[in-house]
């Protein structure tokens, strides 16, 4: 796999990591002003602006950094096996934001 293909994978991974922000914007009208965010073992109440914009943006930046680390650490032999790691965080973020759409607020 050459560098340009990996760059395309990084771009797709970055776009996918911003999908939760779109999901939150769809549910914006049903969101309360304060949302409970569970951080084991405690819970925090954060404003919906922080939950909708700040947290997904920070996680997208972390995902971008991780894809660069994966790109740098991958060798020719293991690069095809490491590609799935670029999509692990975006998929988990999307799955974590889907229940928000099913809220009956």
C-alpha positions in Angstrom: 0.0 0.0 0.0 1.5 3.3 -1.0 1.5 6.6 0.8 -1.4 8.2 -1.2 -3.7 5.3 -0.4 -2.9 5.6 3.2 -3.6 9.4 3.0 -7.0 8.6 1.5 -7.7 6.2 4.4 -6.7 8.9 6.9 -9.1 11.4 5.2 -12.0 9.0 5.3 -11.2 8.2 8.9 -11.2 11.9 9.8 -14.5 12.5 8.1 -16.0 9.5 9.9 -14.8 10.7 13.2 -16.8 13.9 12.7 -20.1 12.0 12.0 -21.1 12.1 15.7 -21.1 15.9 15.5 -23.7 15.6 12.6 -25.7 13.1 14.7 -25.7 15.5 17.6 -26.8 18.4 15.4 -29.7 16.3 14.1 -30.8 15.8 17.7 -30.0 19.4 18.8 -33.6 20.4 19.3 -34.3 17.4 21.6 -31.1 17.9 23.7 -31.3 19.4 27.2 -29.0 22.4 28.0 -27.0 20.1 30.3 -26.0 16.5 29.3 -24.7 13.9 31.6 -21.4 12.5 30.5 -20.3 9.3 32.2 -16.6 9.2 33.1 -16.0 6.0 35.1 -16.9 6.0 38.0 -18.3 9.5 38.1 -20.7 11.5 36.0 -20.3 15.1 34.8 -23.0 17.5 33.5 -21.7 19.5 30.6 -23.4 22.0 28.4 -24.8 20.7 25.1 -22.4 23.0 23.1 -19.4 21.2 24.7 -20.9 17.8 24.1 -21.9 18.6 20.5 -18.8 20.5 19.3 -15.9 20.4 21.6 -15.7 16.7 22.5 -16.1 15.4 18.9 -13.5 17.9 17.7 -11.0 16.9 20.3 -11.6 13.2 19.5 -11.3 13.9 15.8 -7.9 15.5 16.5 -6.8 12.6 18.6 -7.9 10.2 15.8 -5.8 12.2 13.3 -2.8 12.0 15.5 -3.3 8.2 16.0 -3.6 7.7 12.2 -0.2 9.5 11.7 1.3 7.3 14.4 -0.1 4.2 12.7 1.2 5.4 9.4 4.7 6.0 10.8 4.9 2.7 12.7 3.4 0.5 9.9 5.9 -1.5 7.9 5.3 -2.9 4.4 4.4 -6.3 5.9 2.0 -5.2 8.6 0.4 -2.1 7.0 -2.6 -3.9 5.6 -3.3 -5.4 9.0 -3.0 -2.1 10.7 -5.4 -0.2 8.5 -8.4 -1.3 10.5 -6.9 0.7 13.5 -7.6 3.9 11.6 -11.3 3.2 11.7 -11.6 1.8 15.2 -12.1 5.2 17.0 -14.5 6.7 14.4 -16.7 3.5 14.5 -16.7 3.6 18.3 -17.6 7.3 18.3 -20.5 6.7 15.8 -21.8 3.8 17.8 -21.7 5.8 21.0 -23.7 8.7 19.5 -26.5 6.6 18.0 -28.4 6.2 21.3 -28.7 10.0 21.4 -31.0 9.9 18.4 -33.3 7.6 20.2 -33.8 9.9 23.2 -37.4 10.8 24.0 -36.8 14.2 25.5 
